[in-house]
Amino acid sequence: MAVGRFIGWVLLAAAFAVLAWEIWGAWQTGAFPIHAAGQVWYDLHRASLNGAQAAIQRYLLPSLWDPVIVTVLTWPAVLVLGVPGVVLTFLCRSRRGGRR
């Protein structure tokens, strides 16, 4: 459970970082940019994006990349990172009764 909670917090931190980047861009340009998850991944490390595509198409299922993952990569990065982060931190939370 601790690993899932940690991954959830890392995803939430990444979502907040992307949101801060978008707010900074809005402050600089006057328009609020919404960055797609694929664009953020490409900007951070394009070789890993190409490697993930090659690995998924070669070793898993070729049709998984184009309709499914490409669609997710076009969604806003804040949602792609934030929603799983919230779900993981909620599902992996400590369920102890009472306060310490």
N, C-alpha and C positions, 0 to 999 in steps of 0.2 A: 504494500500500500504506500509506503514511503517513496518508492521509485515513481509510481504513478502521480503522486502529489507533486514531487519535484519536477517531473516533466510538465505537468500542468502549469506550475508556476513559471517555468522557463518559457512555455508558449505564451502565457499572459504577459510576461516581460517583453517578449519579442513583439507582441501585438501593441503594447503601449509604446514601444520604440518606433514602430511604423506609424502609429497615430501621431506621435510627437514630430516625426519627420514630415508627415502630411500637414500638420498645423504650422510647422516652420515654413513649409513651401507656400502655404496660404498667406502667411504673414509677409513673406518676401514678394510674392507675385500678385496678391489680391484675389486669386482664384484658388479654390480648394481642390487640390489634386487627389484623386483616389487611385492609389497604386494597386495594380493587379498582383496577385501572388507570384505569378510567373515572371513578371517584370522585376519584382524585388529579388527573387531567387537569381535571375539572370544578372542583375546588377551586383549582387554579392559574390557569386561564384558560378560563372557560366559553364565551366568545365564539369562541375558536378551535375548541373541540369542536363547537359548532353549525355553524361555518363548514366544518369538515372533513366533517361529515355532509352538509351541503348540496352541497358540491363533489363528493363521491364519488357521491352519488345522482344528481346532475344530469349530471356530465361523464364518469364512468367507467361504473359498472354499478349500477343501483338495488338489485339483489338482493345486491350485495356487502356493503352496510352491515349489513343486518339479520341474516342468519345468521352471517356470518363475523366482521366487526369488532365487533359487539355481544358476541359470545361471547368474543373476546379481551379486550375491555374489562371483562368480569366476572372475569377471572383476577387473581390477586394481582399487584400492581404490581412487587414485587420480582422475580418471575419474568419478567414481560413486559419489564422493563428489563435484568435480569441475564443471562438466557440469550442474547439477541442480543449483549450486550456481551462475554460470554465467547467466543462463537463468532467475532465479528469480531476480537477481540484475538488469538485463536489462529490464525485463518486469515491474518491480515495481519501476523503477526510477522516479524521479521527472520530470514532463513534463512542467515546467514553462518556459515561453518564456523570453529571455533576461538574462542578468547577473545581479547579485546583486551588 
